Amino acid sequence: MKYPILAVSLLMLFSTNNLVAQSGTPRLPDQVDPKPFADNANHWYGIGDQHQMINPLPGKPRYQPTQLAEIGDNILLFQKDNGGWPKNYDVFAILTPAQKDSVSRWHNTVNTTFDNGSSYTQIGALSVIYANTQVAKYRDAALKGLDFLLAAQYANGGWPQFYPLEKKYSKAITYNDGAIEGIMRLLKDILNGLPQYAYVDVAYRQKIQAAFDKGIDCIVKTQINDAGVPTAWCQQYDEQTLQPVWARKFEPASICNAESAGLVGFLMSIDQPDQRVVAAVQHAVKWFQDSKIYHTRIETITAPPLETAFRLSTTDRVVVTDSAAPPIWTRFYELKTHRPLFCNRDSKLVYSLAEVERERRDGYAWYTYAPQTVLNKYVAWQKKWAPEKNVLVP
C-alpha cells in the first residue's frame, strides 16, 4: 500500500528553528541541530580507538550550529566514496590540517553504517545546509547519501546496520539504537515536503516512496507474535527469515522495549494509517501497559574503580524498591515467557540486574522509561485513528 504524505512531520530531526507557521507551513531551519549527532560525538570523545581515522585533540574546539559551510565541509570530508558515512566522529569538530589529511586518505574504506545515527543524519544536515547556502556540493553529497541509503535496503524493506554487508551480526535488519526508525523519519520528512528537501525531484521522490512503503511493510511483519498475540519488536532480525536474532553477545533475541518505543512513536506519526499500522500500534501499546514494572527504580552508586579490557567502571547500579517510583521497563523481555531479561558478555542469560557482571551492569542501559512517552501520546492518537478501541481500558 502507498502511504499518504503527511502535511508536517511530527519529529523533525534538524529542528532548532523548525517551527510551524500559522499557515501550517514548516519553516526552513537556519542551523544544524547537534542533537541527532550526539551519539556519534559522545562515542568519539568518550571511547579512544586506535583503529579510528583520527581521535580528538585536547581542548575539543567545535563549530557553532550556525557555521553551516564549515559543518558541511566536515560532513563532506567524512563521506566515503560509496556515499555513506562511518560512525563515531564529531562533524562539529574543528579539525587540524593533519587530521583532515588523515580522513581524506580513508575515503575508499567502506566502513559505512546507520549505527549511532550515522548516514541518515548527515543527509538531513546537508539538506539544511544546501537550502540555506545554495552551494551545489552539499546537495550533490546529500543525493549521493540518499543513493547509498536506497541501495542498502533489503528487498523485504529492512536495512542492515552496516552496508556493504559484513559477515557478523551487523548484516541483520537493525532496529537497534533507532537505525531504521531514523531512516524512515528522514524518508517521511522528504515525502512530507519539508523545505530543506525541495531539491529532491519527483522521480527521486517516487523511489523514496517505494522505499518507505517497503520499510513500513517490514516493520509490521517483524512485530513479535507470541502465542497469537503481537507484542513489540526485537533489536535485530535475520535478514532472510525475519526472525529475532542476537546482536552483540549481551544483546539476546528478545522483546526490546527501548527500540520498540521509538518504532511505535514513528508509526503513530503516520497520517491516515492503514489497519495494519493501527493494529501494530494497538498491540504494542497494550504490551507496554502489560509489561510495566512498578515500585522500582535504578540507583547509580559510587564504587571502587574497576578497569577491564572494555572500559573503566567507577560506579555501580542497584535496583531499589520505591513505592513512589513511576513505572519502568527492562530493555529486554524473554521471548515466550516475557520475563525481564539480562545478559553477560559471555552470553549467559540471567534474570536480575544483580546477576550481571559489574562492567556490564553499569555500562549498559538495562532499564528504560521510553514506553511511557508512547503511553502519554496514545489517548490522543487512539481518539483520532482508532476511536472504537482504547486498549488501555479494561
KAMOGI-V512862 format. One record per helix or strand of 2 or more residues. SS is the DSSP state (alpha for helix, beta for strand). FROM is the first residue (numbers start at 1). TO is the last residue. If there is no record, write none. Layout:
BEGIN
ss:SS from:FROM to:TO
ss:SS from:FROM to:TO
END
This chain:
BEGIN
ss:alpha from:35 to:46
ss:alpha from:68 to:78
ss:alpha from:97 to:104
ss:alpha from:115 to:117
ss:alpha from:120 to:133
ss:alpha from:136 to:152
ss:beta from:159 to:160
ss:alpha from:169 to:171
ss:beta from:173 to:174
ss:alpha from:176 to:191
ss:alpha from:195 to:197
ss:alpha from:202 to:221
ss:beta from:225 to:226
ss:beta from:229 to:230
ss:beta from:236 to:237
ss:beta from:244 to:245
ss:beta from:255 to:256
ss:alpha from:257 to:268
ss:alpha from:275 to:290
ss:beta from:296 to:307
ss:beta from:312 to:321
ss:beta from:328 to:330
ss:beta from:332 to:333
ss:beta from:340 to:343
ss:beta from:349 to:350
ss:alpha from:353 to:355
ss:alpha from:358 to:361
ss:beta from:367 to:368
ss:alpha from:370 to:385
END
